[in-house]
Amino acid sequence: MTVTIYTQSSCSSSRKAIKWLKENKINYTEKRITSQPLTLAEFKNILRMTEDGTDEIIATNSNDFKNLDIDIDQLSIQDLYNLIQQHPRMLRSPILLDEKRIQVGYNEMDIRRFIPRKVRAYELNAMQQLVSQV
């Protein structure tokens, strides 16, 4: 299973996420949305994976978004996609996803969901054995 990570240049959270993926030997593909714009299919896939739709992926506090002065809830998917093509920095980053999971932003605890279940179960079992020996 490969994780796709959508990043932006000069984003410390993106760097932390990539470092974590490398340290945990998780296969990933990086796509810098500022230099490699999202395809419409990628954008729709990201939206499909979210629980809160655009609220989860749009950085409403970004200068790009604030300068637009628009109500994104009134835009069609195509219009929103076109807007993101022109202003990719209005997306939060990083966005990590695989076939089943999505994570927007870097969170040290939540990113562990990308560790395969068998590995997480093994680590939990090892920690429980250590605790029981104390």
C-alpha positions in Angstrom: 0.0 0.0 0.0 1.4 3.4 -1.0 0.5 6.7 0.6 0.1 9.7 -1.6 1.1 12.9 0.1 0.2 16.3 -1.4 2.6 18.9 -0.1 3.5 22.6 -0.6 6.9 24.1 -0.7 8.0 25.8 2.5 5.5 23.9 4.6 7.0 22.5 7.9 4.1 20.2 8.4 4.7 18.6 5.0 8.4 18.1 5.9 7.5 16.5 9.2 5.0 14.1 7.5 7.6 13.1 4.9 10.2 12.5 7.6 7.7 10.4 9.6 6.9 8.3 6.5 10.5 7.7 5.9 11.3 6.8 9.5 8.4 4.3 9.5 9.4 2.8 6.1 6.0 3.6 4.6 6.0 3.8 0.8 4.8 7.1 -0.4 4.5 9.3 -3.5 4.9 13.0 -3.0 3.1 15.5 -5.2 3.8 19.2 -4.7 0.5 20.9 -5.5 2.2 24.3 -6.0 4.3 22.9 -8.9 2.2 19.9 -10.0 -1.5 21.0 -9.9 -4.1 18.5 -8.8 -6.0 16.7 -11.5 -9.8 16.9 -11.3 -9.9 13.2 -10.5 -7.4 13.7 -7.6 -9.4 16.6 -6.3 -12.6 14.6 -6.4 -11.0 11.7 -4.7 -9.7 13.9 -1.9 -13.1 15.4 -1.4 -14.7 11.9 -1.5 -12.4 10.8 1.3 -13.1 13.8 3.6 -15.7 13.7 6.4 -16.4 17.5 6.3 -15.9 18.2 2.6 -14.3 21.5 1.7 -14.2 22.6 5.4 -11.5 19.9 6.0 -9.2 20.8 3.1 -9.5 24.6 2.5 -7.2 26.8 4.6 -9.6 29.6 5.3 -6.9 31.5 7.2 -4.6 31.5 4.2 -3.9 34.8 2.5 -4.9 33.3 -0.9 -8.3 32.4 0.4 -8.9 35.7 2.3 -7.9 37.8 -0.7 -10.5 36.0 -2.9 -13.5 37.1 -0.7 -15.8 34.3 -1.9 -18.3 31.9 -0.5 -16.9 28.5 -1.5 -20.2 26.8 -0.5 -21.8 28.6 -3.5 -19.3 27.2 -6.0 -19.8 24.1 -8.2 -17.1 21.4 -7.9 -15.7 22.4 -11.2 -15.5 26.1 -10.2 -13.9 25.2 -6.9 -11.4 23.0 -8.8 -10.6 25.8 -11.2 -10.1 28.2 -8.3 -7.7 25.7 -6.6 -5.8 25.4 -9.8 -5.2 29.1 -9.8 -4.6 29.3 -6.0 -3.2 26.0 -4.8 -2.0 27.5 -1.5 -5.6 27.8 -0.3 -5.5 24.0 0.3 -4.3 22.8 3.7 -1.2 20.7 3.7 0.0 18.1 3.8 -2.9 15.9 2.6 -2.0 12.2 3.0 -4.2 9.5 1.7 -4.2 5.8 0.7 -7.1 3.6 -0.5 -8.9 3.8 2.8 -7.7 6.8 4.9 -7.1 10.5 4.6 -5.3 12.9 6.9 -5.2 16.6 6.5 -2.4 18.4 8.2 0.3 16.7 10.4 -0.6 15.2 13.7 1.9 12.9 15.3 -0.7 10.6 16.8 -3.2 10.5 13.9 -0.6 9.8 11.2 0.0 6.4 12.9 -3.1 5.2 11.1 -0.9 4.7 8.0 1.2 2.1 9.8 -0.1 -1.3 8.7 -2.6 -2.8 11.2 -0.4 -5.9 11.8 2.6 -3.7 12.7 0.4 -1.6 15.1 -0.9 -4.8 16.7 2.6 -6.2 17.1 3.8 -2.9 18.7 0.8 -2.8 21.1 1.4 -6.4 22.1 5.1 -5.7 22.7 4.2 -2.6 24.9 1.7 -4.6 26.9 4.3 -7.3 27.6 6.7 -4.6 28.8 4.1 -3.1 31.1 3.2 -6.5 32.5 6.8 -7.2 33.4 7.1 -4.1 35.5 
